[in-house]
Every structure is written in structure tokens, then in C-alpha cells.
């Protein structure tokens, strides 16, 4: 019974994160906060919910790909 529960839990997929905060975005892309804010704004990836400043990762990825010519 216990093994069945573990097996079921392993089958579940971890949901993909669509937005992240500024600090993890800086670490992901290897840039500072001001540069990350500029990139996010240029990419149209800024999501504001109340006081939270979130960045849509998929939009930034597409923007970065377009910059690099991919």
C-alpha cells in the first residue's frame, strides 16, 4: 500500500512556473536587477500583482532567443 502511494506521487508532474521574482530571474539570466528590469520591460514580460513584481519567463526566453538570432 505504501509503495503504491509513492509510485502515484512520482507520476505527478511538477507544474511549470510561468513567473518568477526579480532575484531568481537575475540568477537565471546572469544579469543585475536593473538590467533584468529593462529586459523584462522590453520583452513585455512584467506582471504586477499588487506590490509583487513578477517576470514571465517564457516571454523573456523568447525575447532573448530573438536577440541572439535563434
N, C-alpha and C positions, 0 to 999 in steps of 0.2 A: 504494500500500500504506500509506504513512504517513498519507495523508488519511483512509483507512478507519479506522485506529486512533483518530484524533482524533474522527471522527464517532461512533464507538462510545462513546468516553469522554463525549461531550457528551450522549448519550442517557441515560446513567446518572443516576438521581436521587440527590440528596444526602439521606441519611436524616434524618428529622426528629429533633431532640433532644428527649427526653422529660424529662430532668432537667438542671438547671444548678446551679452552686455559688452561694453567697450573694452574692458580689460582682457577677457578671453579673445576678443577679436584682434587686439593688438598682438597678443601672443601667437595667434593662428597665422597672421599675415606678416609678422615681424616688423611692425612699424609702431611709432609712438601714438599717443592719444590724439593729438591734433591732426596728424596725417590720417589716422583712421577715420576721424570725424569727416574730414574733407573727402576721402574716398567714398565713405558711406553716403554722403550728401550727393556727390557726383553720380553715384550709381543708383540713386533713388531708393536706397535701402534702409533709410531711417524709419524706425517705428517708435512712436512715442505713445506710451500708455501712462497717463498721469504724469508722474515725475520720472518714470523709467525711460531711459534712452536705450533702445534695443536696435540691433543691426540684423537685417535679413541676410543670412549667409549666402543663400543661393543667388541673390541679386549681385552681391559683391563678387562671388565667384565668376558669374557671367561677365561682369564688368572687367575683372582682372584678365579673363581669357581674351576679351575683345582688345584690351590694351596690348597684350602680348602677341596678338595676331593669330590666335588659335581658332 
